[in-house]
């Protein structure tokens, strides 16, 4: 049974890995994939804080869970990687992150 759980855990973690189109260097580290498993720990409080960051910066979104900036803030929170990294992503990778976070929000209804 424990072996079965270990396999399931590994698969779940792999599903939360997002492969980037290139390797980025940020603060002396090379980042080629993002572990978004921290999304499982995100709460409504994190979402409210992300919304406040957006409002403070002057950004407004009718549906923030589909907004690029909002989802990047959430991804930064989930990964522990500063938002500055996410702001430097190439468009293809930024949209990958946005889609993964948005799909996570809507994935279980």
ABEGO torsion letter per residue (X at the ends): XAAAAAAAAAAAAAAABBBBABBBBBGGBBBABBBAAAAAABBAAAAAAAAAAAAAAGBBBABAAABAAAAAAAAAAAAGBBAAAAAABBAAAAAAAAAAAAAAAAABX
